[in-house]
Amino acid sequence: MKKFKYLKISKTKKLRFIDNYYKNKLYIVFLPGFMSDIDGKKPQTFKKYAIKNKLGFLAIEYSGHGKSSGKFTKGNITAWSNDAKNSIKRIVKKNKFILVGSSMGAWISLNQFKYFKNQIAGFVGIGSAPEFLERLMWKKFNKKMKKEIKTKGIITIKHGQSSLKNKLNEYPITLQLIKDGRKNKIISKKIRSKIKVVMVHGSKDEVVPISFSKKVLSIFPNAQKKLIVIKNGDHSLSNLVPLKKIIKELNSVVEDII
């Protein structure tokens, strides 16, 4: 089912991806979150849906993520947005597509509108986290943490539960990543596409507040907008019940286009 492939971007750079190739079909493009890979339930569920409905599909791992080449600490929002752009250009080509962005993937998705405005036919966000580096990290760092990152250029923070029992995920956050995030401000901008935009957020998301999904909806003045709050849902929304609801919403976007 997985069938991973590699897209050669340059002599030293290759990105791991999964796809379902169709020459002239609507595509679903899944963009994962911060430090995420494409081994998880979400990309596999969306691929299964695409195959069942004879749709194109693409999910990528940004550089420094999963088994793609590159060092995570060298990456940033600009670089990862370019990874998404290059992958879409090479694999989706001129086909129309629906963006499905998870957490940071929603921010990367929003950055794609400047390149593919006429090709993007819909947008589904899952626990969307635009501008999280400034709003959820930097602003919450205490003086000691800010001093450390300014002096050393990097800080390791522990955040959220990992799959290992009672262990927190460790994130290396670089100063260049924070600074680059400031160059990728999106919330104050407007995207005037007349598409369907659905934000899905867990009511018990302890990582990103629901207000972030509402902020994304405010970016789209002309879209058909919808906010779905999943009762007792966490940030990842990777379990069977939330995934079924997300697929239902994605299907309603697809049906509007086809």
C-alpha positions in Angstrom: 0.0 0.0 0.0 2.7 2.5 0.9 5.1 2.3 -2.1 7.4 5.2 -1.2 9.3 7.0 -4.0 12.0 9.7 -4.1 11.8 12.9 -6.1 15.3 14.2 -7.0 15.3 18.0 -6.6 19.0 18.5 -7.1 22.3 16.6 -6.9 22.2 16.6 -3.1 18.4 16.8 -2.4 15.7 14.2 -2.7 12.3 14.2 -1.1 10.3 11.0 -0.2 6.7 10.9 -1.4 3.8 8.7 -2.0 1.4 9.2 -4.9 -1.5 7.8 -7.0 -0.8 8.9 -10.5 -3.5 10.1 -12.9 -2.9 12.1 -16.0 -6.0 14.3 -16.2 -7.7 14.0 -12.8 -8.3 16.1 -9.7 -5.5 15.5 -7.1 -5.5 15.5 -3.3 -2.2 16.9 -2.0 -1.4 16.2 1.6 1.1 18.4 3.4 2.2 17.0 6.8 3.1 18.9 10.0 6.3 20.0 11.8 8.7 17.1 12.2 6.1 14.7 10.7 6.6 12.0 8.1 4.3 10.1 5.7 4.3 6.8 7.5 1.3 7.8 9.6 -2.4 7.1 9.4 -3.4 10.4 7.8 -1.5 10.2 4.5 -2.3 6.5 4.2 -6.0 7.2 4.8 -6.1 10.0 2.2 -4.3 7.8 -0.3 -6.8 5.0 0.2 -9.6 7.5 -0.3 -8.0 8.8 -3.6 -7.5 5.3 -5.0 -11.1 4.3 -4.1 -12.4 7.4 -5.9 -10.0 7.3 -8.8 -8.3 10.6 -7.8 -4.7 11.6 -8.1 -2.8 11.8 -4.8 0.5 13.2 -3.5 2.0 13.4 0.0 5.5 14.6 0.6 8.1 14.7 3.3 9.9 18.1 3.4 13.7 18.2 3.5 15.0 17.1 6.9 11.8 15.3 7.7 11.3 11.5 7.7 13.5 9.8 5.1 13.9 12.9 2.9 17.5 14.2 2.6 18.8 17.2 4.5 19.2 18.3 8.1 16.0 19.4 9.9 17.8 22.2 11.7 18.8 23.7 8.3 15.1 23.9 7.2 12.5 26.5 7.6 9.0 27.6 6.3 10.4 29.1 3.1 12.4 25.9 2.3 9.6 23.6 3.1 7.1 25.7 1.1 9.5 25.4 -1.8 9.7 21.6 -1.3 5.9 21.5 -1.6 5.8 23.8 -4.6 8.5 21.8 -6.5 6.8 18.5 -5.8 3.4 19.8 -6.9 4.9 21.2 -10.1 6.7 17.9 -10.9 4.0 15.4 -9.9 0.6 17.1 -10.0 1.6 19.2 -13.0 -1.3 21.2 -14.5 -4.1 19.2 -12.7 -6.4 20.9 -10.3 -5.9 19.8 -6.7 -7.3 20.0 -3.2 -4.8 20.9 -0.4 -5.0 19.0 2.9 -2.7 20.6 5.4 -2.1 19.2 8.8 -0.8 21.6 11.6 2.2 23.3 10.0 1.1 21.8 6.7 -1.8 24.2 6.7 0.7 27.1 6.8 2.7 25.5 4.0 -0.6 25.1 2.1 -1.5 28.8 2.5 1.9 29.6 0.9 1.0 27.6 -2.2 -1.8 29.9 -3.2 0.7 32.4 -4.6 2.0 29.8 -7.0 -1.1 27.7 -7.9 -4.1 30.0 -7.2 -6.0 28.8 -10.3 -5.2 25.1 -9.8 -6.2 24.9 -6.1 -9.8 23.8 -6.1 -10.3 23.4 -2.3 -8.5 23.4 1.1 -9.0 21.3 4.2 -7.0 22.2 7.3 -6.4 19.8 10.2 -5.4 21.5 13.5 -4.1 24.4 11.4 -1.1 26.2 12.8 -0.1 29.2 10.7 2.6 31.4 12.2 3.0 29.0 15.1 6.7 29.7 15.4 6.1 33.3 16.6 2.6 33.0 18.2 3.0 29.6 20.0 6.7 29.3 20.5 8.7 32.6 20.5 6.0 34.6 22.4 5.8 31.9 25.1 9.6 31.5 25.5 10.8 33.0 28.8 13.8 35.4 28.9 16.2 32.5 29.6 15.1 30.5 26.6 15.2 33.6 24.3 18.8 34.4 25.5 19.9 30.7 24.9 18.5 30.7 21.3 20.0 34.1 20.6 23.4 33.0 22.0 23.6 29.4 20.7 21.4 29.8 17.6 19.3 26.8 18.7 17.2 25.5 21.6 15.7 22.1 22.2 12.1 22.2 23.6 9.9 19.5 24.9 6.4 19.6 23.7 3.3 17.4 23.5 3.2 13.6 24.1 5.1 11.3 21.8 4.1 7.7 21.2 6.6 6.6 23.8 4.8 6.3 27.1 5.0 9.6 29.2 7.8 11.0 27.0 7.6 14.4 25.5 8.6 15.1 21.9 11.9 17.0 21.5 12.0 19.8 19.0 15.3 21.5 18.0 14.3 25.1 17.3 16.8 27.3 15.5 17.0 31.1 15.5 17.0 31.1 11.7 13.7 29.1 11.8 12.1 31.7 14.0 13.3 34.5 11.9 12.2 32.9 8.6 8.8 32.3 10.2 8.5 36.1 10.5 9.1 36.4 6.8 6.1 34.1 6.1 3.3 36.0 7.8 0.0 35.0 6.3 -2.8 35.6 8.8 -3.1 39.4 7.9 -3.3 38.6 4.2 -6.4 37.8 2.1 -6.8 35.0 -0.4 -9.8 35.8 -2.7 -10.3 32.3 -4.2 -13.9 31.2 -4.4 -13.3 27.7 -3.2 -14.5 25.5 -0.4 -12.4 25.9 2.8 -13.0 23.5 5.7 -11.1 23.7 9.0 -11.2 20.7 11.2 -10.0 21.1 14.8 -10.1 18.9 18.0 -11.9 20.4 21.0 -9.1 19.0 23.2 -6.2 20.2 21.1 -3.6 21.2 23.7 -1.0 22.2 21.1 -2.8 24.7 18.8 -5.9 26.6 19.9 -9.1 26.5 17.8 -8.7 30.3 17.2 -5.9 29.4 14.7 -8.4 27.6 12.5 -10.8 30.6 12.7 -7.9 32.8 11.7 -7.4 30.7 8.6 -11.0 31.1 7.7 -10.8 34.8 8.0 -8.1 34.8 5.3 -10.7 33.7 2.7 -13.4 36.4 2.3 -14.9 34.8 -0.8 -14.8 31.1 0.0 -17.5 28.7 1.2 -16.2 28.4 4.8 -16.8 25.8 7.4 -15.3 25.0 10.9 -15.7 21.5 12.2 -14.8 21.0 15.9 -14.3 17.3 16.7 -15.5 16.6 20.2 -12.7 15.3 22.5 -10.3 15.4 19.5 -6.6 16.0 20.1 -4.1 17.8 17.9 -3.2 15.0 15.5 -6.8 13.7 14.8 -5.2 10.5 13.6 -7.7 8.1 15.2 -10.4 6.3 13.3 -13.4 8.5 14.4 -11.8 11.9 13.6 -10.3 10.5 10.3 -13.8 9.3 9.2 -15.1 12.8 9.8 -12.2 14.4 7.9 -12.8 12.0 5.0 -16.5 13.0 5.0 -15.6 16.7 4.8 -13.0 16.0 2.1 -15.5 14.1 0.1 -18.0 17.0 0.3 -15.3 19.3 -1.2 -14.5 16.7 -3.9 -18.2 16.3 -4.8 -18.5 20.1 -5.2 -15.7 20.1 -7.8 -16.4 16.9 -9.8 
